[in-house]
Amino acid sequence: MRGKLNKGIGRSLLVGLCWFSLIAANTTPQPGNNKSVAPARQEMTLNFADADIRTVIEAVATRTGRNFIIDPRVKGKVTVISQKAMDANALYEVFLSVLKVHGFAAIPGRYATKLVPEVNAKQDAIETITGKSHYTDGSDAFVTQVVEVKHVNAAQLVPILRPLVPQRGHLAAYPASNVLIISDSAANIARLITIVGRIDQATGDEIEVIPLQYASATEIVRVITQLEGGAAKSKSKSSKVIADERTNSVLLGGAVASRLRIRALIGHLDTPMDTGGSTHVVYLRNAVAKDLVSVLTGISKSVAASQAKSGMSAAKGKITIQADENTNALVINAPPDVFRSLRSVIQKLDIRRAQVLVEAVIAEVSSDASTELGVQWAADGAANNNPVGLIGFGSNPTAVASLLADPPVTTPVSSGFNLGVGNFSGGNKVAALINAMTSDTSLNILSTPTLVTLDNEEAEIVVGKNVPFLTGQYASGGTGTVNPYSTIERQDVGLTLKIKPQINEGNAVKLDVEQEVSSIADSAAGGVDLITKKRSIKTSVIIDDGQILVLGGLIEDVLREKEERVPLLGDIPILGWLFRYNSVNTEKTNLMVFLQPTILKDAAFSAKVTHDKYTYLRNKQLAIAERGVNFVDDDLTPLLPDIKDFMVLPAPYQDSKTPSINDASAPPPAMEMNTSE
């Protein structure tokens, strides 16, 4: 306890002495700019022990005559011990060092100096130096300096100097003018400039561009790199070799002696083959070989023509491209430079294309409602059971005549409610038939087809019946012999969905859709054969991946109102209803198609979608098996195998000599074989 008390008293005395020395040596500063106006010869000793940093800032401001704006984040305790007196300028340099130690920086302005954290200082208006720095050695002022590099690429110096720049600083290269931009303390920047000066030396090395006529630049660089890597590196400077595939050239840099040796080696390797050409067999993994022949043939002619104009001798070789459909391979006979261009095209075309899963919901909802109300009249004055007067309406205008039969017909003579009244006996028979009928018919066709196809490949699904339609009737044969026969034509009736997806940039899918729903309609009056109803949509739409878009809508809404009446009698109020027949018929049809495309980008996602569909179907079968089927043993109920067992090949296909398709360690097939002619 006594030790802590003595320590506290000591710190208080030290702070008091520091303030005493400041007050004794201080003179009243004159108002004006932010520069120090204190006499340079007045010196003081600066000592602080665990003092608040704002106390130190106040002391420096009083001594140097500077104005300070303090960021709220500038906080902490400061300890400074000095034994030698210093003037105002030296005092300010010590103050900058104190700020740097505690992670702060001073940004001088016209009327005041801002004190902010160092991490934010490089983003403020700090001083920028383009030439020689005017700061003294060891100054901790935070500045930005532009360093010009004359002989070395400035971008190559960035990874070398980066570890020497603290995290709060900034280091970047501007290739256009080959300069370095550094934001850090003036002392550290001076150290970096010294290092750059030692590296930025003129060496006499040059970059040579060696064009090749016969060999591949990539292969030449690979061979030289292996030779350089295997040889003992006893020289201080090694050569650098880079291949430029676009111009089929080798970029060579390094010492003169090393460049001469490698240039001679390239001259020996860049020689034509004995026969002047070569045959290459390229196996394709995804593309179809016969489809690429026309594309590659056109490219080879273009490359050969451009080389012929430039006078390259390799362009004189004969170029042939053929496809082997059995192995899905391309057989290319071309000079090496032409083959390099073709191989680059093949690599970009022979890629695995994405697949698109299109799920559709096709719903057709139709309703047909009709109402009939009317009265029919009949009279028989001769008692011969045949009507001599008849007023008939509706779909069966002679239905009332059946009531005059002897005996009268008691079965329904027309659809709906039938009520017969009148005199059915004697010589003068009179009958009236009241008919009332209301019908309501609805139809709901729902289908959910699913299609998977490659990008930009057309796919089609047909679900329906193949219905025969009569197209003609003929009779043949001689006298007394007739052989009648008929000709028919079968057509598909049902659901047809045809799509062609195209994946655009991003996750949008362009769909060319052709959809048709056909069905057999009820027989119509005057029809000699079956009548089919057809609903079709043909359009192109763009849908985002996983989104749903609706096609179609209300396609038919029909209202038919029919009134039949007897002239004059039907116009009589109230009694006129006995001489009328009214019918109302409404038909409404809706066809809606919902599409949802899903891009199957890789094999894992495709397997997941397949697993979900397979599991859904198997769960339905399990539910049926659990419920049981009457008159069928449970063992005979069909059930799909588990998908894990389904994906494993049978034992005869997995022997020790043949690798499994699931074996990741199996080597891939060779992609290219080169055979000299």
C-alpha positions as CSV (number, residue, x, y, z in Angstrom):
1,M,0.0,0.0,0.0
2,R,2.8,2.4,0.9
3,G,4.6,1.6,-2.4
4,K,1.6,2.5,-4.4
5,L,1.2,5.8,-2.5
6,N,4.8,6.7,-3.0
7,K,4.5,5.9,-6.7
8,G,1.5,8.1,-7.1
9,I,3.2,11.0,-5.2
10,G,6.3,10.6,-7.4
11,R,4.2,10.8,-10.6
12,S,2.4,13.9,-9.3
13,L,5.7,15.6,-8.4
14,L,7.1,14.7,-11.9
15,V,4.1,16.2,-13.7
16,G,4.3,19.3,-11.5
17,L,8.0,19.7,-12.3
18,C,7.3,19.4,-16.0
19,W,4.6,22.1,-15.8
20,F,7.0,24.2,-13.8
21,S,9.7,23.9,-16.5
22,L,7.2,24.8,-19.2
23,I,5.9,27.9,-17.4
24,A,9.4,29.1,-16.5
25,A,10.6,28.8,-20.1
26,N,7.4,29.8,-21.9
27,T,6.8,33.2,-23.6
28,T,3.6,34.6,-24.8
29,P,3.0,33.4,-28.4
30,Q,1.9,36.0,-31.0
31,P,-1.3,35.4,-32.9
32,G,-1.0,34.4,-36.5
33,N,-0.5,31.3,-38.7
34,N,0.1,27.7,-37.5
35,K,3.9,28.0,-37.5
36,S,6.0,28.1,-34.4
37,V,6.7,31.7,-33.3
38,A,8.6,30.9,-30.1
39,P,12.2,32.0,-30.1
40,A,14.4,29.2,-31.4
41,R,17.0,29.7,-28.7
42,Q,14.6,29.1,-25.8
43,E,14.9,25.5,-24.8
44,M,13.0,23.2,-22.4
45,T,13.1,19.7,-21.0
46,L,10.0,17.6,-21.6
47,N,9.0,15.1,-19.0
48,F,5.6,13.4,-18.5
49,A,4.7,10.3,-16.5
50,D,1.4,8.6,-17.4
51,A,-0.2,11.9,-18.3
52,D,-3.3,12.3,-20.4
53,I,-2.4,12.9,-24.0
54,R,-4.6,16.0,-24.1
55,T,-2.4,17.5,-21.4
56,V,0.6,16.9,-23.6
57,I,-1.2,18.5,-26.6
58,E,-2.0,21.6,-24.5
59,A,1.7,21.9,-23.4
60,V,3.0,21.6,-27.0
61,A,0.4,24.1,-28.3
62,T,1.5,26.6,-25.6
63,R,5.2,26.1,-26.4
64,T,5.1,26.0,-30.2
65,G,2.2,28.4,-30.8
66,R,0.3,25.9,-33.0
67,N,-3.4,25.4,-33.0
68,F,-4.7,21.8,-32.8
69,I,-8.1,20.2,-33.6
70,I,-8.4,17.0,-31.7
71,D,-10.3,14.0,-33.0
72,P,-12.6,12.5,-30.3
73,R,-10.8,9.2,-30.8
74,V,-7.5,10.7,-29.7
75,K,-7.2,9.4,-26.1
76,G,-4.7,7.7,-23.9
77,K,-1.8,8.1,-21.4
78,V,1.6,9.4,-22.4
79,T,5.0,8.9,-20.7
80,V,8.0,11.0,-22.0
81,I,11.4,11.1,-20.3
82,S,14.1,13.5,-21.6
83,Q,17.3,14.8,-20.1
84,K,18.3,17.3,-22.7
85,A,16.7,20.6,-23.3
86,M,15.2,21.3,-26.8
87,D,13.9,24.2,-28.8
88,A,10.3,24.5,-30.2
89,N,11.0,22.7,-33.5
90,A,12.7,19.8,-31.8
91,L,9.8,19.7,-29.3
92,Y,7.3,19.4,-32.1
93,E,9.3,16.5,-33.7
94,V,9.2,14.7,-30.4
95,F,5.5,15.3,-30.2
96,L,5.0,13.7,-33.7
97,S,7.0,10.7,-32.4
98,V,4.7,10.5,-29.4
99,L,1.6,10.6,-31.7
100,K,3.1,7.8,-33.9
101,V,3.8,5.6,-30.9
102,H,0.2,5.9,-29.8
103,G,-1.3,5.4,-33.3
104,F,-2.1,9.0,-34.1
105,A,-1.0,11.4,-36.8
106,A,-0.8,15.2,-37.2
107,I,-2.3,16.7,-40.5
108,P,-1.1,20.3,-40.8
109,G,-3.5,22.8,-42.2
110,R,-3.4,26.5,-42.9
111,Y,-4.7,27.7,-39.5
112,A,-4.7,24.5,-37.4
113,T,-3.3,21.0,-37.2
114,K,-5.7,18.1,-37.0
115,L,-4.9,15.1,-34.8
116,V,-6.5,11.9,-36.0
117,P,-5.9,8.2,-35.9
118,E,-3.2,7.1,-38.3
119,V,-5.5,4.7,-40.1
120,N,-7.5,7.7,-41.3
121,A,-4.6,10.0,-42.0
122,K,-3.8,8.7,-45.5
123,Q,-7.4,9.5,-46.6
124,D,-7.0,13.2,-45.5
125,A,-5.3,16.2,-47.0
126,I,-1.8,15.2,-45.9
127,E,1.2,16.8,-47.6
128,T,2.3,15.3,-50.9
129,I,6.0,15.3,-51.9
130,T,7.1,14.8,-55.5
131,G,10.8,15.6,-55.3
132,K,13.3,15.7,-52.6
133,S,11.8,15.7,-49.1
134,H,12.4,18.8,-46.9
135,Y,11.9,16.8,-43.7
136,T,14.8,16.0,-41.4
137,D,16.0,12.5,-41.0
138,G,13.9,10.6,-38.6
139,S,10.8,12.9,-38.9
140,D,7.6,11.1,-38.0
141,A,5.4,13.5,-40.0
142,F,2.8,11.6,-42.0
143,V,3.1,12.5,-45.7
144,T,2.6,11.1,-49.2
145,Q,5.5,10.9,-51.5
146,V,5.7,10.0,-55.2
147,V,8.8,8.0,-56.0
148,E,9.9,7.8,-59.6
149,V,11.4,4.4,-60.8
150,K,13.6,4.5,-63.9
151,H,14.9,1.1,-64.7
152,V,12.7,-1.5,-62.9
153,N,9.0,-2.1,-63.3
154,A,7.3,-0.3,-60.4
155,A,4.7,-3.0,-60.1
156,Q,7.4,-5.5,-59.4
157,L,8.6,-3.5,-56.4
158,V,5.3,-3.5,-54.6
159,P,5.5,-7.1,-53.3
160,I,9.1,-6.4,-52.2
161,L,8.3,-3.2,-50.3
162,R,4.9,-4.2,-49.0
163,P,6.2,-5.9,-45.8
164,L,8.1,-2.8,-44.9
165,V,5.0,-0.5,-44.9
166,P,2.8,-0.7,-41.8
167,Q,-0.8,-1.5,-42.0
168,R,-1.8,2.1,-41.5
169,G,0.3,3.2,-44.5
170,H,-0.3,2.9,-48.2
171,L,1.8,1.5,-51.1
172,A,0.7,1.3,-54.8
173,A,2.3,1.4,-58.2
174,Y,1.1,3.4,-61.2
175,P,2.3,1.5,-64.3
176,A,1.5,4.3,-66.8
177,S,4.2,6.6,-65.5
178,N,6.1,3.8,-63.6
179,V,6.0,5.5,-60.2
180,L,5.4,4.4,-56.6
181,I,2.9,6.2,-54.3
182,I,3.7,5.8,-50.6
183,S,1.8,7.2,-47.7
184,D,3.7,6.8,-44.4
185,S,5.9,8.6,-42.0
186,A,8.7,10.7,-43.6
187,A,11.3,8.6,-41.8
188,N,10.0,5.3,-43.2
189,I,9.5,6.7,-46.7
190,A,13.2,7.8,-46.6
191,R,14.2,4.3,-45.8
192,L,12.1,2.9,-48.6
193,I,13.6,5.4,-51.1
194,T,17.0,4.1,-50.1
195,I,16.0,0.5,-50.8
196,V,14.4,1.5,-54.1
197,G,17.6,3.3,-55.2
198,R,19.6,0.2,-54.6
199,I,17.2,-2.0,-56.7
200,D,16.5,0.5,-59.5
201,Q,19.8,0.0,-61.3
202,A,20.4,0.0,-65.1
203,T,21.5,-3.6,-66.1
204,G,21.9,-3.8,-69.8
205,D,19.3,-6.6,-70.0
206,E,16.8,-6.5,-72.8
207,I,13.6,-8.3,-73.8
208,E,13.8,-10.2,-77.0
209,V,10.7,-11.4,-79.0
210,I,11.4,-14.6,-80.9
211,P,8.6,-15.6,-83.3
212,L,8.2,-19.3,-84.0
213,Q,7.2,-20.9,-87.3
214,Y,6.9,-24.6,-86.6
215,A,7.0,-25.3,-82.9
216,S,4.5,-24.3,-80.2
217,A,5.6,-21.5,-77.9
218,T,4.1,-23.2,-74.9
219,E,6.0,-26.4,-75.6
220,I,9.3,-24.6,-76.1
221,V,8.9,-22.7,-72.8
222,R,8.0,-26.0,-71.0
223,V,11.2,-27.7,-72.3
224,I,13.5,-24.7,-71.5
225,T,11.9,-24.3,-68.0
226,Q,12.7,-28.0,-67.3
227,L,16.3,-27.5,-68.4
228,E,16.8,-24.4,-66.4
229,G,15.2,-26.0,-63.3
230,G,17.4,-29.1,-63.5
231,A,20.7,-27.3,-64.1
232,A,22.8,-25.9,-61.2
233,K,22.2,-22.2,-60.7
234,S,25.7,-20.9,-60.3
235,K,25.2,-17.6,-62.1
236,S,23.9,-14.6,-60.3
237,K,21.5,-13.7,-63.1
238,S,19.2,-16.2,-64.7
239,S,17.1,-15.8,-67.8
240,K,13.3,-15.5,-68.0
241,V,11.3,-17.2,-70.7
242,I,7.5,-16.5,-71.3
243,A,5.3,-17.9,-74.0
244,D,2.8,-15.6,-75.9
245,E,0.3,-18.0,-77.4
246,R,-1.6,-15.3,-79.4
247,T,1.5,-14.6,-81.6
248,N,3.2,-18.0,-81.0
249,S,6.3,-16.1,-79.8
250,V,8.8,-16.6,-77.0
251,L,9.7,-13.5,-74.8
252,L,13.3,-13.9,-73.6
253,G,14.9,-11.7,-70.9
254,G,18.0,-11.9,-68.8
255,A,21.7,-11.5,-69.1
256,V,23.2,-11.4,-72.6
257,A,25.2,-14.6,-72.3
258,S,22.1,-16.5,-71.0
259,R,19.9,-15.1,-73.8
260,L,22.4,-16.2,-76.5
261,R,22.4,-19.8,-75.1
262,I,18.6,-20.0,-75.0
263,R,18.2,-18.4,-78.4
264,A,20.4,-21.0,-79.9
265,L,18.4,-23.7,-78.2
266,I,15.1,-22.3,-79.6
267,G,16.6,-22.2,-83.1
268,H,17.3,-26.0,-82.9
269,L,13.8,-26.8,-81.5
270,D,11.8,-24.6,-84.0
271,T,12.3,-26.9,-87.0
272,P,9.7,-28.5,-89.3
273,M,8.9,-32.1,-89.1
274,D,10.2,-34.6,-91.7
275,T,6.9,-34.9,-93.5
276,G,5.9,-31.3,-93.2
277,G,2.7,-32.0,-91.2
278,S,1.2,-34.1,-88.4
279,T,-2.0,-36.0,-87.7
280,H,-3.8,-35.5,-84.4
281,V,-6.7,-37.4,-82.9
282,V,-8.8,-35.4,-80.4
283,Y,-11.3,-37.2,-78.3
284,L,-14.4,-35.1,-77.3
285,R,-16.1,-35.4,-74.0
286,N,-19.3,-33.3,-74.5
287,A,-19.5,-32.0,-78.1
288,V,-20.6,-34.1,-81.1
289,A,-17.7,-34.7,-83.4
290,K,-19.6,-34.5,-86.7
291,D,-21.2,-31.2,-85.6
292,L,-17.8,-29.6,-85.1
293,V,-16.4,-30.6,-88.5
294,S,-18.0,-27.7,-90.4
295,V,-17.0,-25.1,-87.8
296,L,-13.4,-26.2,-87.7
297,T,-13.1,-26.5,-91.4
298,G,-14.2,-22.9,-91.8
299,I,-11.7,-21.7,-89.1
300,S,-8.8,-23.7,-90.6
301,K,-9.4,-22.1,-94.0
302,S,-9.4,-18.6,-92.5
303,V,-6.2,-19.3,-90.5
304,A,-4.5,-20.8,-93.5
305,A,-5.5,-17.8,-95.7
306,S,-4.2,-15.3,-93.2
307,Q,-0.9,-17.1,-92.9
308,A,-0.6,-17.4,-96.7
309,K,-0.8,-13.6,-97.0
310,S,1.9,-13.2,-94.4
311,G,4.2,-15.6,-96.3
312,M,4.5,-18.3,-93.7
313,S,5.6,-21.6,-95.2
314,A,3.6,-23.6,-92.8
315,A,0.4,-22.4,-94.4
316,K,1.2,-24.5,-97.5
317,G,0.4,-27.8,-95.7
318,K,-2.8,-29.6,-96.6
319,I,-5.6,-29.4,-93.9
320,T,-8.2,-32.1,-93.5
321,I,-10.7,-32.6,-90.6
322,Q,-12.8,-35.7,-90.3
323,A,-15.1,-37.1,-87.6
324,D,-15.2,-40.6,-86.2
325,E,-18.7,-41.1,-84.9
326,N,-17.9,-44.4,-83.2
327,T,-15.4,-42.9,-80.8
328,N,-16.7,-39.3,-81.0
329,A,-13.3,-38.1,-82.0
330,L,-11.8,-35.6,-84.5
331,V,-9.0,-36.6,-86.9
332,I,-7.1,-33.5,-87.8
333,N,-4.3,-33.3,-90.3
334,A,-2.8,-29.8,-90.2
335,P,0.4,-27.9,-89.7
336,P,1.3,-27.2,-86.1
337,D,0.4,-23.5,-86.1
338,V,-3.0,-24.2,-87.6
339,F,-3.6,-27.1,-85.2
340,R,-2.9,-24.8,-82.3
341,S,-5.6,-22.5,-83.3
342,L,-8.1,-25.4,-83.9
343,R,-7.2,-26.9,-80.5
344,S,-7.9,-23.7,-78.7
345,V,-11.4,-23.5,-80.4
346,I,-12.1,-27.2,-79.6
347,Q,-11.3,-26.6,-75.9
348,K,-13.8,-23.8,-75.7
349,L,-16.5,-25.7,-77.6
350,D,-16.1,-29.1,-75.9
351,I,-17.6,-28.1,-72.6
352,R,-20.4,-29.6,-70.6
353,R,-23.5,-27.7,-71.3
354,A,-26.0,-26.9,-68.6
355,Q,-29.3,-28.7,-68.5
356,V,-32.8,-27.2,-67.9
357,L,-35.6,-28.8,-66.0
358,V,-39.0,-27.5,-67.1
359,E,-42.0,-28.3,-64.9
360,A,-45.4,-27.4,-66.4
361,V,-48.9,-27.3,-65.0
362,I,-51.6,-27.4,-67.7
363,A,-55.1,-26.8,-66.4
364,E,-58.2,-26.5,-68.6
365,V,-61.5,-25.7,-66.7
366,S,-64.7,-25.5,-68.7
367,S,-68.4,-25.2,-67.6
368,D,-71.6,-25.6,-69.6
369,A,-74.9,-24.6,-68.0
370,S,-78.3,-24.6,-69.8
371,T,-81.9,-23.9,-68.8
372,E,-85.1,-24.8,-70.8
373,L,-88.8,-24.0,-70.1
374,G,-91.7,-24.3,-72.5
375,V,-95.1,-25.8,-73.5
376,Q,-95.9,-28.0,-76.4
377,W,-99.5,-28.6,-77.7
378,A,-101.1,-31.4,-79.8
379,A,-104.7,-32.1,-80.9
380,D,-106.3,-35.2,-82.6
381,G,-109.8,-34.5,-84.0
382,A,-110.3,-37.8,-85.9
383,A,-109.6,-40.2,-83.0
384,N,-107.0,-42.0,-85.1
385,N,-104.1,-41.5,-82.6
386,N,-102.4,-39.2,-85.1
387,P,-102.1,-35.4,-84.3
388,V,-103.8,-33.1,-86.7
389,G,-102.6,-30.0,-84.9
390,L,-99.1,-29.7,-83.3
391,I,-97.1,-26.9,-81.6
392,G,-93.6,-28.1,-81.0
393,F,-90.6,-26.4,-79.5
394,G,-87.2,-27.3,-78.1
395,S,-84.9,-30.1,-79.0
396,N,-87.7,-32.7,-79.3
397,P,-90.7,-30.8,-80.9
398,T,-92.8,-34.0,-81.5
399,A,-92.5,-35.3,-77.9
400,V,-96.1,-34.1,-77.1
401,A,-97.5,-36.4,-79.8
402,S,-96.6,-39.5,-77.8
403,L,-99.3,-38.4,-75.3
404,L,-102.0,-39.0,-77.9
405,A,-101.0,-42.6,-78.4
406,D,-103.4,-45.3,-77.2
407,P,-102.5,-46.0,-74.5
408,P,-100.5,-42.8,-73.7
409,V,-96.7,-43.1,-73.3
410,T,-95.7,-43.0,-69.6
411,T,-92.0,-43.0,-70.0
412,P,-90.1,-39.7,-70.2
413,V,-90.5,-38.2,-73.6
414,S,-88.0,-35.4,-73.2
415,S,-85.0,-34.5,-71.0
416,G,-85.8,-32.8,-67.7
417,F,-89.1,-32.4,-66.0
418,N,-92.1,-33.4,-68.2
419,L,-95.8,-32.8,-67.2
420,G,-98.6,-33.9,-69.6
421,V,-102.1,-32.5,-69.2
422,G,-105.2,-32.7,-71.4
423,N,-108.0,-35.0,-72.7
424,F,-106.5,-38.3,-73.7
425,S,-109.8,-40.2,-74.5
426,G,-112.7,-39.7,-76.8
427,G,-112.9,-38.4,-80.4
428,N,-111.2,-35.1,-79.7
429,K,-108.0,-35.4,-77.9
430,V,-106.0,-32.4,-76.7
431,A,-102.6,-32.7,-74.9
432,A,-100.1,-30.2,-73.5
433,L,-96.6,-31.1,-72.5
434,I,-94.8,-28.8,-70.0
435,N,-91.0,-29.3,-70.2
436,A,-88.5,-27.8,-67.6
437,M,-84.9,-28.7,-67.5
438,T,-81.6,-27.3,-66.0
439,S,-78.2,-28.8,-66.7
440,D,-74.7,-27.9,-65.4
441,T,-71.6,-29.6,-66.8
442,S,-68.0,-28.9,-65.8
443,L,-64.7,-30.3,-67.1
444,N,-61.3,-30.1,-65.4
445,I,-58.2,-31.3,-67.3
446,L,-55.0,-31.1,-65.2
447,S,-51.6,-32.3,-66.4
448,T,-48.2,-31.8,-64.9
449,P,-45.6,-32.8,-67.5
450,T,-41.9,-32.5,-66.7
451,L,-39.0,-32.2,-69.3
452,V,-35.2,-32.2,-69.0
453,T,-33.1,-31.1,-71.9
454,L,-29.7,-29.6,-72.7
455,D,-29.3,-25.9,-73.2
456,N,-30.4,-24.9,-76.7
457,E,-31.8,-28.3,-77.5
458,E,-35.4,-29.0,-78.4
459,A,-37.4,-31.5,-76.3
460,E,-41.0,-32.8,-76.7
461,I,-43.4,-34.9,-74.6
462,V,-46.6,-36.4,-75.9
463,V,-49.2,-38.0,-73.6
464,G,-52.5,-39.1,-75.2
465,K,-54.2,-41.6,-77.5
466,N,-53.8,-42.5,-81.1
467,V,-57.3,-42.2,-82.4
468,P,-58.4,-43.5,-85.9
469,F,-60.4,-41.1,-88.1
470,L,-62.4,-42.3,-91.1
471,T,-61.0,-40.7,-94.3
472,G,-63.0,-42.5,-97.0
473,Q,-65.2,-45.5,-98.0
474,Y,-65.0,-47.4,-101.2
475,A,-66.6,-50.4,-102.9
476,S,-65.0,-52.7,-105.5
477,G,-65.9,-55.9,-107.2
478,G,-67.6,-57.2,-110.3
479,T,-71.2,-57.9,-111.1
480,G,-73.0,-59.4,-108.1
481,T,-69.9,-59.0,-105.9
482,V,-69.3,-55.9,-103.7
483,N,-66.3,-55.5,-101.5
484,P,-66.8,-52.4,-99.3
485,Y,-63.8,-51.1,-97.4
486,S,-62.8,-48.0,-95.5
487,T,-59.6,-46.0,-95.1
488,I,-58.6,-44.4,-91.8
489,E,-55.9,-42.1,-90.5
490,R,-54.6,-42.2,-87.0
491,Q,-53.8,-39.0,-85.1
492,D,-52.5,-38.3,-81.6
493,V,-55.2,-36.8,-79.3
494,G,-54.0,-35.6,-75.8
495,L,-51.3,-33.4,-74.5
496,T,-48.2,-32.3,-76.4
497,L,-45.5,-30.0,-75.0
498,K,-42.5,-28.9,-77.0
499,I,-39.8,-26.6,-75.5
500,K,-36.4,-25.2,-76.5
501,P,-34.6,-23.5,-73.6
502,Q,-31.7,-21.1,-74.0
503,I,-29.8,-20.0,-70.9
504,N,-29.0,-16.3,-71.0
505,E,-26.3,-14.4,-69.1
506,G,-27.2,-14.6,-65.5
507,N,-30.0,-16.9,-64.4
508,A,-32.7,-16.1,-67.0
509,V,-33.9,-18.8,-69.4
510,K,-35.5,-18.0,-72.8
511,L,-38.1,-20.6,-73.7
512,D,-39.6,-21.4,-77.1
513,V,-42.9,-23.1,-76.1
514,E,-45.4,-25.0,-78.2
515,Q,-48.2,-26.5,-76.2
516,E,-51.3,-28.3,-77.4
517,V,-54.2,-30.0,-75.6
518,S,-56.7,-31.9,-77.8
519,S,-59.7,-34.1,-76.8
520,I,-62.6,-35.8,-78.4
521,A,-65.8,-33.7,-78.2
522,D,-69.3,-34.9,-78.0
523,S,-71.0,-35.7,-81.3
524,A,-72.4,-32.6,-82.9
525,A,-75.4,-32.4,-85.2
526,G,-74.4,-33.0,-88.8
527,G,-71.1,-34.6,-87.9
528,V,-70.2,-37.7,-89.9
529,D,-67.2,-38.7,-87.7
530,L,-65.4,-37.9,-84.4
531,I,-64.9,-34.3,-83.5
532,T,-61.8,-33.1,-81.6
533,K,-61.3,-30.0,-79.6
534,K,-57.9,-28.4,-79.8
535,R,-56.2,-25.8,-77.6
536,S,-52.7,-24.7,-78.5
537,I,-50.2,-22.0,-77.5
538,K,-47.0,-21.1,-79.4
539,T,-44.8,-18.3,-77.8
540,S,-41.4,-17.3,-76.6
541,V,-40.8,-16.1,-73.1
542,I,-38.0,-15.3,-70.6
543,I,-38.3,-16.7,-67.1
544,D,-35.7,-16.4,-64.3
545,D,-34.3,-19.5,-62.8
546,G,-36.8,-21.1,-60.4
547,Q,-39.6,-18.6,-61.1
548,I,-43.1,-19.3,-62.4
549,L,-44.8,-17.7,-65.4
550,V,-48.4,-18.2,-66.6
551,L,-49.3,-18.6,-70.2
552,G,-52.9,-18.3,-71.5
553,G,-56.1,-17.5,-69.7
554,L,-59.8,-17.2,-70.6
555,I,-60.2,-18.4,-74.2
556,E,-64.0,-18.9,-74.5
557,D,-67.1,-17.3,-72.9
558,V,-70.4,-18.0,-74.8
559,L,-73.9,-17.1,-73.9
560,R,-76.8,-18.4,-76.0
561,E,-80.4,-17.3,-75.4
562,K,-83.2,-18.7,-77.5
563,E,-86.9,-18.0,-77.5
564,E,-89.5,-19.8,-79.6
565,R,-93.2,-18.6,-79.7
566,V,-96.4,-18.8,-81.6
567,P,-97.2,-15.6,-83.4
568,L,-99.7,-13.4,-81.7
569,L,-100.5,-16.1,-79.0
570,G,-97.0,-15.9,-77.6
571,D,-97.3,-12.1,-77.2
572,I,-100.3,-12.3,-74.9
573,P,-99.4,-11.2,-71.3
574,I,-99.2,-14.1,-68.8
575,L,-101.1,-16.5,-71.1
576,G,-98.4,-16.1,-73.7
577,W,-96.1,-18.3,-71.6
578,L,-98.3,-21.3,-72.7
579,F,-97.2,-20.7,-76.3
580,R,-93.5,-20.0,-75.8
581,Y,-90.3,-22.1,-75.3
582,N,-87.2,-20.4,-73.7
583,S,-83.7,-21.8,-73.4
584,V,-80.5,-20.3,-72.1
585,N,-77.0,-21.9,-72.6
586,T,-73.7,-20.6,-71.2
587,E,-70.2,-22.0,-72.0
588,K,-67.0,-20.8,-70.4
589,T,-63.5,-22.3,-71.0
590,N,-60.2,-21.4,-69.3
591,L,-56.8,-22.8,-70.3
592,M,-53.8,-21.9,-68.2
593,V,-50.3,-23.1,-68.5
594,F,-47.7,-22.5,-65.7
595,L,-44.0,-23.0,-66.5
596,Q,-41.1,-23.2,-64.0
597,P,-37.6,-23.7,-65.5
598,T,-34.7,-24.8,-63.2
599,I,-31.1,-24.7,-64.4
600,L,-29.3,-27.9,-63.6
601,K,-25.8,-26.4,-63.4
602,D,-23.8,-29.4,-62.2
603,A,-24.1,-33.1,-61.5
604,A,-24.8,-32.7,-57.8
605,F,-27.8,-30.5,-58.4
606,S,-29.1,-32.8,-61.1
607,A,-28.8,-35.8,-58.7
608,K,-30.7,-33.9,-56.0
609,V,-33.6,-33.1,-58.3
610,T,-33.7,-36.8,-59.5
611,H,-33.5,-38.0,-55.9
612,D,-36.5,-35.9,-54.9
613,K,-38.7,-37.1,-57.8
614,Y,-37.7,-40.7,-57.3
615,T,-38.3,-40.5,-53.5
616,Y,-41.8,-38.9,-54.1
617,L,-42.9,-41.7,-56.4
618,R,-41.5,-44.4,-54.1
619,N,-43.3,-42.9,-51.1
620,K,-46.6,-43.1,-53.0
621,Q,-46.0,-46.8,-53.6
622,L,-45.1,-47.3,-50.0
623,A,-48.4,-45.7,-49.0
624,I,-50.3,-48.1,-51.3
625,A,-48.4,-51.1,-50.0
626,E,-49.1,-50.1,-46.4
627,R,-52.8,-49.7,-47.1
628,G,-52.8,-53.0,-49.0
629,V,-54.6,-54.0,-52.2
630,N,-57.5,-56.4,-52.1
631,F,-57.0,-59.8,-53.6
632,V,-53.3,-59.2,-54.1
633,D,-50.5,-60.4,-51.8
634,D,-48.4,-57.7,-50.2
635,D,-45.3,-59.2,-51.7
636,L,-46.7,-58.7,-55.2
637,T,-47.4,-55.0,-54.8
638,P,-45.0,-53.1,-57.1
639,L,-42.3,-51.1,-55.3
640,L,-39.3,-49.3,-56.6
641,P,-36.0,-50.1,-55.0
642,D,-34.3,-47.7,-52.7
643,I,-32.4,-45.1,-54.6
644,K,-29.2,-45.9,-52.8
645,D,-29.4,-49.6,-54.0
646,F,-30.6,-48.5,-57.4
647,M,-27.4,-46.4,-58.1
648,V,-25.1,-49.4,-57.4
649,L,-24.2,-51.5,-60.4
650,P,-24.7,-55.3,-60.1
651,A,-21.8,-57.5,-59.0
652,P,-21.0,-58.9,-62.5
653,Y,-20.2,-55.4,-63.7
654,Q,-17.7,-54.6,-60.9
655,D,-14.8,-57.0,-61.1
656,S,-11.2,-56.5,-60.2
657,K,-10.2,-55.7,-63.8
658,T,-12.8,-53.1,-64.7
659,P,-12.9,-49.9,-62.6
660,S,-16.2,-48.8,-61.3
661,I,-17.9,-45.7,-62.7
662,N,-18.0,-44.5,-59.1
663,D,-14.3,-44.9,-58.6
664,A,-12.7,-41.5,-58.4
665,S,-9.2,-42.9,-58.6
666,A,-9.8,-44.4,-62.1
667,P,-7.6,-42.4,-64.6
668,P,-9.5,-40.3,-67.2
669,P,-9.3,-41.3,-70.8
670,A,-6.7,-39.7,-73.0
671,M,-7.9,-36.5,-74.6
672,E,-5.4,-36.2,-77.5
673,M,-3.1,-38.5,-79.4
674,N,-0.4,-37.2,-81.8
675,T,0.8,-39.5,-84.5
676,S,3.4,-38.5,-87.1
677,E,2.3,-39.2,-90.7
